[in-house]
Amino acid sequence: MFSLKKTLPTLAAAALLSASPISAALAQETPGEGVTVNMAQATWDTGWFHAQIYKQLLEELGYTVAGPTTLDNPPFYQAVAQRDVDFWVNGWFPLHNTYQPTFEGQAEIIGAVAEGGALEGYLIDRASAEEFGITSLEDFKRDEVKAAFDRNGDGLADLVACPPGWGCEVNIEHHMDAYDLRDHVNAIKASYSASMADAVAAYQAGESILFYTWTPNWTVNELVPGEDVVWIEVPEVNLPADMADLADAAILPGVEGCVADPCTLGFPANDIVPVANSEFLADNPAAARLLEVASIPLAAIFSQNAAMNDGAGSTADIERQAAEWIAQNRDTVDGWLEEARSAAL
């Protein structure tokens, strides 16, 4: 007689034996299958290359990556805390310490794109530094210096600064007050790329220029510290309250092209890091492990930023540049992906 009780378990076991090896292998290879990740990226285009690399690596793990959506700092940190977005790889710390109360307990720093190599500070053209003996922001209180750097006729030296919403805008504004520069320096907060392109054109025309920048950035490929421009110092380290304990880290030895060594840049060296929603990380151990172990050499970011500044900066260009970098570093990348897949088991 036909026994239903015996047949059903036997059929189920046979199905498991035949399907399990294939499905398990697929699941291990693409642990993100069926999961959509909402990714953000910063408004500064120098961070888009490494954002695209991480996107493509997540896609290799089977995730569907929506975006990246371009956001300013304040809306990103609010959105990642609320899980309206899951992560970005454009955190700059300690520069972004001011945003930590917004996301603490809901999102977290995980891994590092690049550790310690992200410098910030003020630069001027080398010819003006030598002509006027400029070594510090304090020198911009001198009338002849202000006049040389006054490009719009308002009696103040023009400084290419940062747009509202950027972390560097907060620090520059702090410096304007801390060093009593309001009556001496005009901080330009328009589009950074456009303002820097204007400054480069002015430099090429033989004019004096003063600008803030960070590394990695195309500006230091276009205007090379020690050759075209020099890093100048701040009168003394004076940081916003949330960074006050990092004063020693704002004086750095061996800064190429600085007027002094060690160089009192006035900004601590930064780590470029992923920031991700904590619930997202818990739900997606493969993505979490990838963010922990992946990193991008600063030299690669410098090189791509230079290519972007030379005109290869479209979305298609950046997607191609990221894919080429992954292909050129396949062995390293495969190691990261294997660690990510193992974390999902």
C-alpha positions, 0 to 999 in steps of 0.5 A: 500500500502507498504510504504518504507518511514515508513518501513525503519526507523521502521526496523532501530529502531528495529535493534538498540533496539535489538542490542544496549544493547549487543554491548554497553555492549561489547564495555564497557567491552572491549573498546580497541577492534580493537586497537593495542598498540605498547609497549616498555620495558627497557633493564634492566630486573628488569623492565620487571615484571611490564611491563608485568602486564600493558600489561596483563591489557590492554589486559583485556580491549580488546587491542591487545598489540604488544611487548613489544619491548626492547629498550635503553633509547635514542631510546625509547624516540625518538620513543615515541615522533614519535609514533613509539611506544605508551608507556612504564612503565619504565620511571625513573624520575628525572634520565631520565630528560636528555631525556625530550627535546627529547619527550616534547610536543609529549609524557608525563609522566602519573601516576606512577608505584611506587613513590619515592621508587626507590633509587640509589647509591654506595655500598661496602661489609661491611667487607671492609667498616669496615677494611678500614674505608670507608664511601665515594667515596673520600676514593677510592683515598687512595692507600690501598683502590684502591689496595683492590678493584683492581680486574684486576690489573690496579691499579684502584678500579673496580666499577660495573657501567652502560652500555652506553645508561642507564640514570645512566651511564650519572650520574656516568660519571658526578660523575667521573669528579665531584669527580676527580675519573678518576685516581682512579676508573675504571667504568665497563660498560659491561652487568650489570647483568653479571658484578653484577653476577661476583661481587657477586661471588667475594664477596662470595670468600671473595673479596672486591666489589664496585658497583652501584645499584638501587632499586627495584633490585635483587642485594639488595636481594642477597647482603642485605644492612646493612648485606652483604653490605653498602651504601656509600656516595658521598663527596657532592651532585653534579648533572648534570645540568638538575637535579641540582635543586634536590640536597636536594632530593639526601640526604635521611633519613632512608636509611637502611644499609647506613653508615650515616643518613641522607645518601648523596647518590648523586642521588635523589629518583626516581619515576618509571612512564609510559611515553606515546605518547600524541596522543595515550592517547587522542585516547585511554581514557581507556588506559590513565586512566589505566596508571593514576590509576594503580601502583605496590608495590615495595615489589612485584617488589622486590619479583619477581626480587629475583625469577628471579635472582634465575632462574625464569626469562624466558619470560614464567616465567615473564608472569606467575608471572604477571598473578599470581600477577593480580589474587592475587590482583583481587579486586584492579585490577578490580577497575582500570579496571572499572575506565578505562572502565568508561573513555571510555564512 
